[in-house]
């Protein structure tokens, strides 16, 4: 059976239409997993209790407002005008909430589908975007399609695309910024290699792809401050890459500082400008929290950020689902977003059932992805290869800074931002294995192993699907999904 499947896949891949058709099919699968049953449960799940109501009042007034005690039952029932006249103090910037408000505006504040629509849309668009990234980094339409497929079925990515909180929005903008960085690095490398460069200013040029990356990363930072890590990491990487490219091509390093300065001017100011534009509602009104604390809006905004920084640095409230950055990689404490056990009630064709939503990474993709990222990091540090370096810098920007915050309350679902880079590392490693091998000599054997890997990944999708899409199942079915006690 596997041999016949392998031959059919080879025949399919040979078609010139494989690239676009596979992208459409995989994106459609991802859309089904993200939009299917999206309106359920019709309650504010986990941190939706903050971001949906904040997004709603932000859209109405340009800033967030407070709500009375226990407002969720009324809001969920459609009585959405219970907000107070006082402004709310919030610690995350507005752009991600503006994104959530778009769905609320389109479908109404009483629609749970509307709460989650925009996040699900971005989570779906991330799939063809990752395919485009992988195609450029790996150069294979087949393995690029595998990258998209793995993101489409990856558990944390599914859950965070189905929940109206900020991290799924952050992950999309970071991936968009990374795509532009990849385009920039490839264009810069071709430009250096293709010109006869003379003089102190040789090789200095304006890089439009880097400007677009700055815009995307400004949107990411305007969603959550952790976007700043990517601004810093991508900027430093361009400096390192420029140095290594000049060294490899025998070009004088005298132009390096000039190019680094131009890159910084291209990347950083536009990110800051986009970030500040996200605060436009707060700036142009007088009702936002702390808006009139100082004599000018920029002084008030600076004071606001001082307060928010103190909150973020000092956040150490105990939480049963908190998990540090090491735990994210080892899948030690996935975050339960929702759990409801219905007894003696009808759940479709079931009399008794459980509805649970847990941001559990796909166990196979995640475990092998972690192994792959370790291999990629080693490859980058020993060879300086462009593709390995780009994947490494994306992963490290999303993960390494959190190693500093072991005493801070953090959650495993923050890792949704590194999921695309783990998948890129995984697919990169599979591609190299397919080409050269290191366990089985024959090419056909390696292809069969990769097919078995994909089939097992799809089988696990079916196994955990109810947990990622909030589908009702018998209690025993949920129990067998909880492989370890620390997953409960």
N, C-alpha and C positions, 0 to 999 in steps of 0.2 A: 504493500500500500504506500509506504513512504517513498519507495523508489519511483512508483508511478506519479505520485504527487510532485516529487523533485523534477521529473521530466516535464510535467505540465507547467510547473512554475518557470522552468527554463524557456519553454515555448512562449509563455505569456510575457516574460521579461524581454524577449527578443522583439516584441512589437514596439513600434515607434510611439504608440499611444500609451505605453505602460506608465510613464511618468505622470502625465496629467490625470489619467483614469485612476491610478492608485492613490493619488493625492485626494481626489474627489471622494473616492470610496472610503478612505481612512478618515477623512474629515467628517463624512456623513456618519460613520460609526461613532466618532467622538461626540458629534452633535446629539445623537440618540442617547448616549450615556450621560450627557450633561443636561439636556432639555427634557428627557423622558421623566415623567412623574415629578417635575420640578416644583410644582405648586404644593406638593405634600412633603412634610406635614405643614398644615396651614397654621403654624405657630412660629414665633421668632426663635430660631435655633441658635443656641450658644451665644456668640457675641453679636448676632443679628439684633439682639435687644438694644445694643448701642447704635450700631451703624445704620440700620434702617430708619430709625426715628431721627437720628442726627441728619441723615441724608434728606429726609423729608422736610424738616424745618430749615435746613440749609437752602434747599431749593425754593422754599416759600419766602424766606426773609434775607438770605445772603449770609446767615450765620446760624449756628445751632442754638436751640432753645431747650430749657429744662422741661421735664415732664413730672406729673405728680407721682406719688408712691404707687407702685404696682399698676402701671398703665397698660401692660401688655394685653390682658384679656380684652379690654375695650378696643385697643388698636387692632388686634387680630379679628375682632368681631365686626370691624368696619367703622368704628367710631374713632376717626383719626385726628380729630380737632381738639384733643385734650391737652395740648401743649400749654405751658405757662407763658407768662409775659417776660420772664427773666431769661437772660442769656446763659448758655451752658458753657462750662469750662471743659474743653476737650484737648487731648494731648496729641492727636494725630492731625496732620494737615488735611486740607479739604478735597484734593483732587479725586481721590478714590471714592469719596462720598458723592461728589458730583457725578461720577460714573454710575454709581448705584441709583442716584436720583433720576437719571435718564430713563431707566426701566419703570420707576415709580410714576414718572410723568406720562409715559406712554400707556401704561396699563392701570393706573390709579393706585392710590396708597393702600386700598383694601385688598389688592391682588398680591398674594404670596408669589405668584409667578412673576409679577412685575418687580417685586423686591429683588429677585435673583436673576432677572433677565440679562442685565448688562454684564454681570460677572460670568454667567454661562456663555454669553456671546464671545467675550474675550478669551475664555478658556477654550472655546472651540477654535477660534482664530489662531490660537497658539500652536495648533497642530500643523497646519500648512506652513506656518512660519518656521517651526522647528525642522520640517522637511526641507525647506529652502536653505536653512543654516547647514544642515547635515550634508546636503548635496554639494555645497561649496567647500565644506571642510574635508569631506571624504571622497567626493568625486564619483560616487556610485548612486544611481537612481534607486537601486534595490535596497541598499542599506539606508539611504535617506528615507525611503518608505517605511523601513523597519523602525527608524527613530520616531516617525509620526505615529506608527501603530502603538509603540510602547508608551508614548505620551498619552494617546487616546485611551488606553486601558489602565493607566497607572492610578492607583487608588487615591492617594493624597490629592493628586491633580484633579481627579473627578470630583471629590468631595468639596474641595476649595473652589471649584468652578460652579458648584451647585449651592453655595452658601454666600449670602450677601454680607461678607466681611472683606477686609482690605487686602488680604494676602494674595488672593488669586489675581486681583488687579495689579498688584505690585509685580507678581511673577510675569504677567504679560508684558508690562512696560520694560522690565529688565531684559526679557528675551528679545524684545524689539530693539532695544539699545544694543544688545549683543549682536544681532543680525547686522546692524549698521557698522559696528566695530569690525566684524568679519569682512564686510565689503571694503571698509577703509584699509584694513591691513593688506588685503589682496591687491587693491589698487595701488597702495603705496609701494608694495614690493615690486609690482610690475613696472611702476614708474621709475624706480631706482635702477632696476635691471635693464630697462629699455632706453636709457639716455646716456650720452657721454657728458658727464658732469665735471665741470671745471670751476675752480675758484672757491672762495670762502663761503659763498651763499649757495653752492651747488646742492641740489636736492631739497631746498626749502620751498614748500608749496602749500597753498591753502587746500584743505581736505574737506570737501562737502559732506562725505559720509560721516566724518567725525562730528560735524555740526548736527546732522540728523540724530546721531547717537546722543549728543548732548540734550537735544529736545526730548527724546524718549526717556533719558535718565532724569531729566527735570520732572517729567510726569511721574516717574517712579518715586523720586524723593518727595514729590508733592502728595504721594499716597501714603508712604511711610518713610520715616527718616533713614531706615536701613538702605534706601536707594543711594544714599551718600557713599556707602562702601563701594558701590559699583562705579560711581563717578571717579573716586580716588583710584580704584584698582585698574579701571580701563585706561585712565590717564597715565598711570605709572607704566602700564604695559606698553603703551605706544612709545614711551621713552626707551624702554628696554628693547623693544622690537626694532626701533630705528637704529639703535646702537649696534645690535647684532646684524642687521641687514647691511649697514655700512661696512662693518668688519668683514662680513662674508664676501662682499663685492669689492673690497679693497678701496672703498671711497673714504676720503678724509673725514675725520670726526669733527672738523672745525665747524661744520654746518649743524651739528647736532643740537647745540644750545638754541640756535635760532629756530630750528624746527620744533623743539620742545616748547619754546615760548609761544610759538604760533599755535601749536596744538592745544596748550593750556588756554589760550585766549579763545580758541574755537570751541572747546568743550565746556569750560567752567562757567563763563558769563551767561551763555545761553541756558544752561541748566538752572542757574540762579534766577534768570528772568522768567523762565517757565514756572519755576516754583513760586515765585512771588505773584505771578498772574493767577495762580490757584487761589490766592487769598483775596482776590479782587472783591468778592462779595463782602468780606469782613472789612476791607479797606474803605469801600465806598458807602458804607452805612455807619451809623453811630451806635448801634445797639449791641454789637458783638462783645463778648467777654473781654475786658481789658482794652477795648478799642480806644477809650478816652483816658487811659491811665497816664499818658504823657502828652506833651504839647503837639507832637507831630505823629502821623500814622506810623512812620518807620521806627520811631522811638518806642511807640506802643507795641509794635510788632516784635521788636527786639526783646522788650520786657516779657512779652507773652512767651517767646521762645526760651528765655531764661527759666521761666516757671516750668515749662514742659520738659526741659532738659533735666531739671532737678527731679521731676517725677520719674522719668525714664531711668535715670541712673540709680535712684533709690528704691525702685520697685522690687520688693522681695516678699510679697504676700504669699503665704503657703497656699498651694492649690493641689488637689489630688491628682491632676493630670499634668503637672509641670514636668518638664524634661529638658536636660541640658543638651548641648550640641553633640556630645559623644553619644548620648542616648538616641538622637535622631538617626545617626548612621546605623546603629545596632537595632533600631526598631523596638526599643525597650518599653516605651510608654506612649502609644498612639492616643490621640485625643478623642474622647467620646463626645460628639456634638449633640446627640439626642438619643434617648432611650425611653420607650414606653411599652409596658406589657399590658395587653388587653386580655382580660379573663371574662369568660361568659359573654363576650361581645362578638359581633360579626365583623370579620376583616376580609371582605370579599367572599371567597369560598371557604375561608378558614373560620372556625368558631373561636379559637383562642390563638393569639399570635403575639409576636414581638415586632415592633418597628424600631430599628436602631440605625444610627448614622455614626460611623467612626472614621476619622481621617487616618486610616491604616494604609501605609504604602503597600504597593504590590510586592509580596514577599520575594518572588523570584527576581523581578526586575531590579528591586532595590538592593538585594544581597549581592547579585552579580555586578550591579552598577557600582557599588562601593569598592568591590575588588578591582573593577575596571578603572575607577578614578585613582586608586593607589598606583596602578600600573601606568596610567597616563602621567601622573605627577613625576614618577621616576623617569619616564621617557623624556619629559620636557626638561627636567633638570640635567639630564645627561646628554641630550642631543640638541636642545633648543629648537625643536621642530615647531613650525608655526601653528599647525592644527592642534597639537598637543598643548602648546602654550596657551592658546585661546580658550580651550576647554578648561584647562587648569585654573586660569585667572577667573573665569566665570564661577567655577565651583568655590574657589577660595574666598572670593568676594562675598559670596552668600553664606558661607559657613564659618570661616576662620575668625571673623570678628566676634562671634558669639562665644568663642572659647574664653574670651576675657570676662564674660558675664556669668560665671558659674553660680554666683550668689543671687543673681537676678532671676525673677520668675519668667521662665520661657517655656514654650510649648513646641511639641514635635511638628505641628502643622506649619510652623515657620519654614520648615524644610521644603515647602512647595516651590520656593524660589530656586532651589538647587536641583530639583528633579530633572529639568531639561538637561543640565550639565552631566548628571549621572547617566542619563540616557544617551547623551552624545558620547560619553566615555565608553559605555557598554557597546554601542554600535560600532564605534571606532575599533574597539578590541575585537569584536566579532568579524569585522571586515578584514583586519590584519590576519586573524586566524584562518579565515576563508582563503586568503591569498597565499599564506605561507605555512600555516599549520604549526603545531608544536606537540600534538598528541597522536594524531592519525595522519599517516603519510598521504593517502589517496584523497584527491580533491572531492570525489563523490561522497566519501565517508564524512568529510567535514561539512558538506552541504546537508547531508542527512541529519547530522547532529544539530546544526542550526535550525533546521525544520522542526526537529523534536523540541528544541528550546522554545520556539514560537508557539507550537501547539500546546506545550505545558503552560506557557504564559496565558494563552487563551482559555485553557481549562480553569486556571485559577481565577480568571476574570469571572467566569460563571459561578465559581465557588463563593466568591466574596461580593458578587454583584448586589445582593440585597443590602449588604452593609454599607455600600458606597452610594446606593440610590434611594435608600430609605424605603425599601419594599417590605411588605409584611411577610413574615415567615413564622413557622412554628418555633416555639421556644427552644426545642432541641436543635433545630437548624442553626440558630444563633450561637448556641453553646459550642457546637463543633467548629464554628468559625473562630472562636476564641482559643487559639492554639496554646496560649500561655496564660497563667493567672494574671500576669502584669499587663495583659491586654484589656482586662475587664475594668 
